Structures are given as C-alpha cells and as structure tokens.
Amino acid sequence: MCICRLKRELAKFGAAFLCLSVFCFLTSCAFTREEEVLLECKDAKELTELLYASNDRNRYYNYGFPFKEGNEETILMTGYGQVDSPIFSTLEQVQKYFLEIYTEDYCEKHWFWTGESPRWKEMDGIIFQSYADGMYFPVTEENLESSTVLYESDDEIVAYIYFDSQIDDTKFVTEYTIVRTEEGLRIAS
C-alpha cells in the first residue's frame, strides 16, 4: 500500500517536473526567437521598428557625431546629430532617415551602427569611407561634404576629417592635405 502511494506521489512529481521543464524550454525559445528576429529581418524599416521598440536606440543609432545646429536636411544627409535629438523624435522620422540614406538590405549589417567600425580610415595613404554595409570605398570629393574643407586648389585639398574611435564614442578630427590621384584622394606624404 505504501509502495503504491509512493509510486503515485513520484508520478505526480515527475509530471510536475516535466511540465516545468517544458515551460522553461518554451520560455527560452521565446527569448532566442526575439534575438533571431533581429538577425532575420529583411529591411531597414523592420529593423528600425524592432530597435526603436527595444528602447536600446542609443546602442545602435548614436554615432556620437557632434551635433551641429543648422539646416535639418544638412544634418540628415551628413549623419550629424543623434537619434534622441528633436530631429529624430518620431519612429517615422527615424525610418525615413534610414530608408533614404541607407540601403534596404541594411538588416544584417547593423553592427556598423554600434560604433565598432570607423566612418573613415586611411590605408596606404588613400582615405576610405565606410557606409552602412561596413564596406570601405575610396573617398571622393563629394564625400568630403561631411568634413570641413579648409583650402582647395587644382591638385590638392586641405580638410578636417572625422575619424571614429573604435573604443568609445570619441571622435578624432585630423587635418589632412589631400592630393587628387587616379586611385582617388590620397593623403599627401
């Protein structure tokens, strides 16, 4: 009699343990799925909605570029300003900014926005700029809009160029003399 009762109690305990295990498994799947959604989203609009809703906007959107007072269009086009500034006060404005300035396949490339990649870099004397896809392209004279041109002649340009720190949100502003070459704009040696 005692053994039968013990078996029943063990069966109840086993069933309760099994239910609890299933619940824990489903909960962990839900959290994993939330992370997968970020990785699987297909366009900038969807990613923007997810990140905006996550209340983790600064991690992804705060480039740390110095905020410049001035024309809203200029700020949007040059990337200056922060998402928490009045310019980015609504989800619609954030989406509009990303969809206009960056490509639709931005989703898997969101690491660029974490500040882990510099906006500009110099390799073998040639200046390169990084876009939303994390790829670097030689800087053209049109790209220099986001830096401050101090002097320009037929064969060279003197400009301030902003480099992002790969460690924190600080920016390095360096004055370069840039020479026009067939390969692109090259830092004068």
N, C-alpha and C positions, 0 to 999 in steps of 0.2 A: 504494500500500500504506500509506504513511504517512498519507495523507489519510483512508483508511478507518478506520485505528486512531484517528486524531484525532476522527473523527465518533463512533466508539463511546465514546470517553472523554467527549466532550461530552454524549452521550446519557445516560451514567451520571450525570454531574454534574448534568444537568438533572433527571433522575428523583429524585436525592437532594435537590436543592434544592426540587423540587415536594413531596416527602414532608415535608420540614422545614417548608415553608410551611403545608401542611395541618395539621400537628401544632400549630404556633403559633396558627393560626386557631382550632382546636378548643379549645386551652387558654384563649385569650382569651374565647371564647364561654362556657366554664365559669365563669370569673370574673364575666363580665357576668350570667350566669344567676343566680349567687349574689346579686348586687345586686338583680336583678329579683324574686327570691323575696321579699325584704323589702318590695318595693313592691306585690306581688300578693297577699300573704297576706290571708285573708278574716276572720280573727277574732283576738281578743286572745290566746287560748290558743296559736295557731300562732306569732304574733309573739313571744310570751313565750318559747316554746321556742327559736326562732331566736336571739333576742338573748341569752338565758341561755347558750346553747351557744357563742355567739361570743366569750365572755369579754370583752365590751365593755359589761358591765352598767352600770357607773358612768355612761357617756356617756348612756345612755337613762334610767336609773332613779334616779340620785342627784339628788334635787331640791335637796339642800343644806339642807333644813329642819332646824332644830335638833332633835337627838334628845332626846326627853323620856322620862325614866324614868316608868313607870306602867303602867296597865292596857293590855294588848296590844290589846284591842278598840278602845280610845280612840285608840291610836297608828295603827291601821289605818284607822279611819274619818276621822281628821283629816289623814292623809297625812304625819304627822310620823315621822321616822326614815329610815334608809337601807336599801337593799336588802341591803347587806353586813352589816347588824346581825343578831343571832341570830333576830329575828322572821322574817326573810326567808332563812333558812338553806337552804331546800329549794325546788326548782323548783315543787313542788306548792303551797307557800305563796304564792309569787310569783304563780302563775296564779290561785289563789283570790282573792288581793287584787285583781288587775286585773279579773277577771271579775265580782266582786261590786261593786266601786266604780265601774268604768267600763263603757262600752257595748261591745257585741260588734263594732261597726264601727270599733274603735279603730285598726285597722291603718294606714290612710293618714294618720292624724293623729298618728303617733308623734313628730313634731317637737316637740310640746308638752313632752315629757319631756327634751329636750336642755337645758332651761333657757333657751331662746331667747325664751320668752314669759313675761311676768309672771303670777303667780297672781291678783293683784288690780291694778286700775288705776282711776283717777279721771278721769271726763270730765264737764265742765260741772257739777262739784260732786257728781255722783252716783257712788257707788262700784260698780264692776263686778267680778265674779269670773270667772276663766277655768276651764273644765272641760277634760276630756281632749280634746274635739274642737276646742279652740282658740277656741271662740266665747265671747263675754263676755255675762254676764247680770247684771242689777241684783242687788246683794247683798240678801238677805232676812235677817230676824232669825235664821232657822235657820242660815244660812251663817256667822253670827258665832261659831259654836262653835269654829272654828279660830283665832279671835283671842281676846284676853283682854278681857273686858268689865270695865271699872273701875267704872262707875256707870250706872244705868239709871233713868229716870223715865218718866212717861206720854208725854212728847213727845220725849225725846232719850236717846241712849246715848253714853257715853264709852268708847271701846275702843282697844286696841292692835291694829293691823292689820299683817300681814306683807306686804311687797312684795318680789318677787324682782328682783335686779339683772339687767338684760339683757346685762351684760358678763361677769360672773363669777358665782361661787356665793354671793356675799354677799347678805345679806338686810337690808332696811330695815324697822325697826319704828317705826311712827309712831303717835302718839296722836291720835285724831280725836274730835271731838264730832259725833255723827251725829244728824240730825233726821229723824223719820218724816214722809214726804210721800206724796202719791198716786202719784208716779212711782217711789217706792222710797226707800231710805235715802239721804239727801243729807248731804254734809259741811256743817256749819254755817259760814256765812260770817262 
